[in-house]
């Protein structure tokens, strides 16, 4: 039982790292979806965002 606080702390660090990595992966797609001059490229980026950020309501 004395290892429980250490495990919880490590789990929190892993969760925060995973969330930050996910945000860094989505950020360039968001930038393209907003700032691209080509309408087709903007549309493709928005479709990609819809796939990446779809909700899983189960």
C-alpha positions in Angstrom: 0.0 0.0 0.0 2.8 2.5 0.5 3.4 2.5 -3.3 -0.1 3.8 -4.0 0.7 7.5 -3.9 3.7 6.9 -6.2 1.5 5.0 -8.6 -1.2 7.7 -8.6 1.4 10.4 -9.2 2.9 8.5 -12.1 -0.5 7.9 -13.6 -1.3 11.6 -13.4 1.9 12.4 -15.2 1.2 9.9 -17.9 -2.3 11.2 -18.4 -1.1 14.8 -18.6 1.6 13.9 -21.1 -0.9 12.0 -23.2 -3.3 14.9 -23.3 -0.5 17.3 -24.2 0.7 15.0 -27.0 -2.8 14.7 -28.4 -3.2 18.5 -28.3 0.1 19.0 -30.2 -1.0 16.5 -32.8 -4.3 18.2 -33.4 -3.0 21.8 -33.4 -1.5 21.8 -36.9 -4.7 20.4 -38.3 -6.7 23.2 -36.6 -4.3 25.8 -38.0 -4.7 24.5 -41.5 -8.5 24.4 -41.1 -8.6 28.0 -40.1 -5.8 29.7 -42.1 -5.5 27.7 -45.4 -6.2 29.8 -48.5 -7.4 26.9 -50.6 -11.1 26.0 -49.8 -10.4 22.3 -50.5 -7.6 22.2 -48.1 -9.7 23.9 -45.4 -12.5 21.4 -46.0 -10.1 18.4 -45.8 -8.7 19.7 -42.6 -12.2 20.1 -41.1 -13.1 16.6 -42.1 -9.9 15.4 -40.5 -10.7 17.3 -37.3 -14.2 15.7 -37.3 -12.6 12.3 -37.4 -10.0 13.1 -34.7 -12.3 14.8 -32.3 -15.5 12.7 -32.7 -17.3 11.9 -29.5 -17.8 8.3 -28.4 -21.2 8.4 -26.6 -21.6 4.8 -25.4 
